[in-house]
Amino acid sequence: MPIQPLIDAATAETNLAEVKRPFTPQEATTEADRCLFCYDAPCIKACPTGIDIPTFIRRIATGNLVGAARTILEANVLGASCARVCPTQMLCEGACVLVDLEHQPIRIGRLQRHATDHVAALGIDVLPAPGEPNGRRVAVIGAGPAGLGCAAELARLGYAVTVYDKKPVGGGLNTYGIALYKMRPEVSLDEVQAIARLGVAFRFGVDVGVGDEAAQLLRDHDAVFLGIGLGGANRLDIPGEDLPEVVDALDFIEGLRARPLDEVPVGRRVAVIGCGNTAIDAVTQAKRLGAEEATIIYRRGEQEMSAYPFEYELAKADGATFLFNTVPIEVISNDGHVVALTLATTDVRDGRVRVVPGSEWTQPCDLVLKAVGQEKQIGLVERLFPGLAIDAKGRVAHDPVSMQTNLPKVFVGGDAASGGREVVNAVAEGKKAARGIHASLTGEQVRGPVQPSRLGMPDGATGSGFDHPIRVHELEAALKQG
Amino acid sequence: MADLSIDFAGIRSPNPFWVASGPPSNTAYQAHRAFEAGWGGVVWKTIGEPIVNVASRYSALHLAGMRMAGFNNIELISDRSPETNFREIAEVKRRWPKHTVIASLMVDTRERWHEFVKRSADAGADGIELNFGCPHGMCERGMGSAVGQNPDVAETIVGWVMEAATIPVIVKLTPNITNVVFAARAAKRAGADAISLINTINSITNVNLDTLVPEPFVAGRSSHGGYCGPAVKPIALNMVHACAGDPEVGLPISGIGGIATWRDAAEFVALGSTSLQVCTAIMHHGFRIVDDMKDGLSAYLDSKGMRSLADLRGRAVPHVGDWQQLDLHYKREARIDYEKCIGCNLCHIACEDGAHQCIDLVDPAPYGLGPGRVPGKPVPKVREGDCVGCNLCSLVCPVDGCITMTPVDTGRAAMTWHDYQSRLASGAMQPIPPHP
């Protein structure tokens, strides 16, 4: 039997409402007052876009919310969505010095949301006006975080920018792929509107992967930015994978926007394959849409999951169950519809996963969501720009500072370049590529403004996270070794 | 447990903690509650000709999350009749004979002073406090701080009071004066038994930036008020010390001004106070705060081997004197404990921009990882020798015990400014070169 919607509209709205409510003004002021206003603060280093966090928090503390939002959005044009989707515990909040003092970092993400919500609610534009037109044109392929980050920075530098995306609206993953209880698509769409007001042109519903569209773009523009992200879910390569109830987790998440929530079909027994953050988004939303059972199936152990600890906790709190060291062998159907999964126990030795012979069992389920990573779009890249160099991991090869590829007019950023990182990394890489494009075309290096809380810092020894990206957990891992 | 009882100018009190004259000491009901909570005394809200108050009356200075760090009022003296007040004082004294009740008074003519002094004694009050300090409303009518700011007038009025007084008389001094000692000496000359200080300080706490009317708001206007609360403690301590250290004053002191904890109380006693008066802290938290004040003060005295408050009283007075008496050769420098440092760099930027540029941010390599969990983060390092020992870094550091000011042995004998001038004059030494 095909799967059906399971809950009414009111329940759906309640279940998928934002998990983290916004701060009240008093909560925001109280939290902002806790900030020590560090000089050359580690939170700035841990922010890939290098937001001057102490400065914006001080502005919140004094009631200057518009100024706070300006500090945020000048550094990170997607500051409103990053406030909601950034894994702050792993970035700015993880680096907060108060973790060392009282174990409770400043809740930077929620403060950032407080400031950006304020200007959004009042319709105040705080992005700096676009630069004087310099007569140069750049095409941006992909209206996701990387493309938007690139387009906004180019507009500021005076470029005529056109952004192409095959989807009907912009925002990319921020609009289509974030769990609804974290962020509503409207936040992302507002950001696209703000960038459009900088004079950036958007061409939606255009697939530049057909015909010689890309070659034409390359001929007509001074540079092209490639921000195409990743493709569909990796295949499981097991029998039954093409049944109608075996779905990409990201497609399932995107589908929550396509129709009213009480019309979204969901299984009563949902199995999510994989244990990254997308798997968590999928299992949690399936549970909130009425699934009686929602189970994560992961071939490795609990310690090896790529989901962040707080995501794992959220899913457990929502009643999701976890089968570790378990792998799907076959999707079983009846009458053309999924009814069960054959699972087997695994044994991980020296990092290699082996199926334990004879350990198979059958687990009833009616919806399988695949979240075992997204495919690299190697085919699309080769079709777009023949000769573009791709590295061994399937990523578009590039210079880490300028984001320039082996084709001098082509620059890259976001997941197509990194293989899959956070939204905030994509915004930063887009911005970096914009500066790389500017340097390549004019020979001028763009420098960020000197931030009040870092005035006078020599560049080399310190640097914001934009110049010297730091991810606390990666560094901690490095530290454990060294 | 150390003995907290006091004898203040002949007034015996079970403990030094008195409710200061103000809103918390307005009625018998409040006095009963105060004594039930453990207060040793109540200084009644100032009695005089009944006045008319306005709404609103209070405003405050909130500082980064701390409410009422400073407090301001434009309330006047008691708005109840003298009959009611004296009747209630008598009632309270009957129920609490061993506790202290002081009648605070403010009237104008000699006759009225005589009358109110006599009525206070008749009501059974243990003493009288003369309100020469109220800085708003009453001073415009020739009373309150208008009296306290003019030592000659104060002396005259204290004289009138002493003519009729049969119980101890305390003169309450205003801080809104160039040198409080002159007023204290006037009280002494006129025969007063004790002084209490400080009254509130003239203030405007804040301006409403939407209406541009300061608070407290009264129908589109405001008025300067009297400032008190934790923020005024340093001013009060200085004035208490000035009176305690002046050989001509020589009167028992009731310390007032920002006392909220036993620590504050101990400091006021160490600088010469015998009784202690509290108002703002009660207005903030209620009478119950006296519980820890008594307990903490007793425990402190015990921990120092002191058997009573007399063992502590005035002990800090000789440690404060003129700047000229300080040792020019004494040296201390900041030391940073890298085990405790969290890497906020506030010490660096405070020293760099706000003081003497003696703390560098340096490569952490020689110190291992350095503070915090972000590798490669520079560490603050004091340039020893250049540090002038000003304390600023240790004051801004958010971590207790991270920056300590450590004495440095210069090998030189102590030399005061006076010594220095003498040695220069005699040619025994060359001038100390100016700081580069």
Interface residues (C-beta under 8 A of the other chain):
Chain A: T30 D33 R34 L36 F37 C38 Y39 D40 A41 P42 K45 A46 A61 G94 A95 V97 L98 V99 D100 L101 G456 M457 A461 T462 I470 V472 L475 E476 A478 L479
Chain B: A64 G65 I342 G343 C344 N345 L346 H348 I349 E352 L361 D363 L369 P371 G372 R373 V374 P375 G376 K377 P378 P398 V399
